[in-house]
Amino acid sequence: MAELPLVPITLEGSSVLHQMFRFDWSGWRKLSAGERAEIGAEFAALLSSWEQGASEGHPNQSAIFSQLGHKGDLMLMHFRDSFADLNRAELALAQTRLFAYLQPAHSYLSVVELGLYESSAKTYAALAEQGFEPGTPEWAAQVKEQAARQGGAMAPRLFPAIPPAQYVCFYPMDRKRSETVNWYTESMDDRRRMMHEHGMIGRRYADVVRQIITGSIGFDDWEWGVDLFADDPVVFKKLIYEMRFDKVSAEYALFGQFFVGVRLHAAKLGTWLEGTLE
């Protein structure tokens, strides 16, 4: 019997695109008040339809955030059923007149991902006991069937609505693959145990922060993206700081840039475009 796989089963859901833009305030101010109002209303109408959008029970939504700091002015977050749908959203955005004043600063492509560390080892062991050989088509079919069954039960987490919280914190991350510390050479059992301990920290903040993890291996420059949503941004600091002391983060994690924004609904976009926020 071949060795059991080291790769945990993952479930994939919504396709996700983050777009960060700088706004051309100088060019915008050259327009008349009437032109600004007309262009802003056109964009707000598109954004409003995206805020409410849904298809086949999956929230196909977009949200916009006013970014803090020098990394950009606006962040658009799109949740769709496929990469093709994300591309259509990009193209629809590019056709608006406001797009002429949006200067791309960054983007991130990923899919909502749930890693089944807790159940993968049990699934693999059960299949081996039933006589299925790892790496065979029969084995793959059984794993796919198990994943589909669990995916149905976890649909609300795989295809989430964008939380209505006032603040968002987004950042990408990797697991280390250095000569001395390599997450991918640890045993399945050790990784499962560490991820369980890591997850317990997040659960303690479940009442005040919503977390959505997306996988980006093969799609973007980092391995995962993390979105945190809360009504108090200080919670981001407390949660991430506490996780720094957890072994998964302390020994195996690398982090990219952090992007923080304030939720900006379509109905309030006009006030932002005039340089004010209520």
Secondary structure, 3 states (H helix, E strand, C coil): CCCCCCCCCEEEEEEEEEEEEEECHHHHHCCCHHHHHHHHHHHHHHHHHHHHCCECCECCCEEEEEECCCCCCEEEEEEECCHHHHHHHHHHHHCCHHHHHEEEEEEEEEEEEEECHHHHHHHHHHHHHCCCCCCCHHHHHHHHHHHHHHHHHCHHHHCCCCCCCCEEEEEEEEECECCCCEHHHCCHHHHHHHHHHHHHHHHHCCCCCEEEEEECCCCCCCCEEEEEEECCCHHHHHHHHHHHCCHHHHHHEEECCCEEEEECCHHHHHHHHCCCCC
